[in-house]
Each structure stands twice: as structure tokens, then as C-alpha cells.
Amino acid sequence: MKEPFAIDKNVLKQLHIINSLEVRTDLTVQSLYARAVLTYSSYYFKEQYLRKQIDLSLECRNKEQFYILSSELSSHIESHKNGKTISENGYNLFLTFH
């Protein structure tokens, strides 16, 4: 599994391009970077949390909890499979989740 806080190289490339533009501000680039880190952190934290809860439900042989958590994990992954776009001051940054 990839490191949860490692940002995709494509995202870093996008940030570099935005950073090189004359009209952008440092604050815009910093904000995009911070929002990317928060978005990735939130996604991977929730994914890991749900996986741990699923493991616990299996250990406790709780079928109902297992199915609920499995469905929630599936929905979480599905909602991010096509990536997410974050925007700041007219600049867009596309994030991918693996």
C-alpha cells in the first residue's frame, strides 16, 4: 500500500506548473497543497479505520456490522475512484486515489 501522506507525482507536477505561472500567488499554491494533504489524509484515515472495524467485526463474528462496514468501505472507495478536483482562486488540482 502506498504511504498515506505521499502525494501522487502527477499532483506534484500540477502544483509545480501552477507555481511557475506569473499570475498565481504563493498563498494559492500553499492552499492547494494544504487542501490536497488534508483530502488525502482524510481519505486514507477513513479507509484504514473502516478496514480495522471490519476486522474487529470478523473477530467478533458480527455479520450485521461486517456487512454495514463493508458497504460503507465500498461506497467510500467508489466515491473516490475517479479522483477529486480541488480549486483555489481559479486553479484546479486533480487528485487521484489508489
ABEGO torsion letter per residue (X at the ends): XBBAABBBAAAAAAAAAAAABAABBAAAAAAAAAAAAAAAAAAAAAAAAAAAAAAAAAAAGBAAAAAAAAAAAAAAAAAAAAEBBBBBGGBBBBBBBX
